Amino acid sequence: MALLQTVPASSHVDNQANIATILPANTPMPLCCDACDHEQTYTMTHLRQLPTIVCDECGDARPFSAFELNIIENTLNTMGYFLQKRA
């Protein structure tokens, strides 16, 4: 005699899939100046070039790092946003 395995009526299979949003590479990202906290926007295409960022308000300049780029992209991915690689 074979044993039959039953599934309780209260269990169900979740058929919902996670939804991802693909953002264009020219999506503006707000960044605040480290010196004066002035917010400026830069496109992801520009940030991927790892530019020197210059504040329009106080003139403070600093290089944008690969670490910062990685943090932005990973955070967006965690939130369900994915960036196109090219504009």
N, C-alpha and C positions, 0 to 999 in steps of 0.2 A: 504494500500500500504506500503510495507516494504522499508525502506531506505537502499540503498546499499552504503557501504563504499568502496572507492577506494583508492589504494595506488599509490602515484605519481610514474611515470616511472623512475624518477631519483634516487629513494631510492633503496637500495639493502641490502641484509643481508650479513654480513661479516662472512664467514665460516672458516676463518683462526683461528687455535688454537695456543696457545703459546706452544713453544717447550722447554722442560726441558732436561738438560744433567745430567746424574747421574755420579758422580765422584767416583772412588774407594777410600776406606778409607785410603789407603796408598799414597794418593795424597800429594806431597810436598807443603808446604806453606812457602813462604819466610817471615821471621821476622827480623827486624833490632834491633840491640842491643841499649838499651836506653842510655848506657854510651858512646859508640864509633861509633854508627851508622853502624857497620859491619853487613852485611846481611847474614843470615844463613837460611837453610831450615829445616823444621821439618814436619814429616808426621802428618796427622790429627789423625791417631790412637795414635801417641805419645802425641799430644797436648790434646787429650781427657782424658788422664791420669792426667792432670793438673800437669805436672812435674815442677821441678826447671830447668829453662833455664840458661845454662852457655855459655857465649860467647867464641868462639874459639880464637878470636883476643885479647881481653883484660882481659878475665877471670871473668868479671862481672856476678853475678848470681842473679836470682830473680825467684820467683814462677810465673808460668803462671796461670792466674785466670779463673774462670768459666765465669766471665763477658767478658773477652777477647774472649774466645771460643764461647760464644753466639754471640758476634758481628761478628766474622768471619763467622759463620754458617748462620746467618741471612743475612749478606751482600751477600754471595754466593747465597742464596735462592732468594733474590731480583733480582739478575742478571740471574736467571734461572738455577743455578747449585744446585744440591742436592747431598749430600754425603752419601755414604753407611754407615751404622752404624757399620759394622765390616769389618775387612780386609779379 
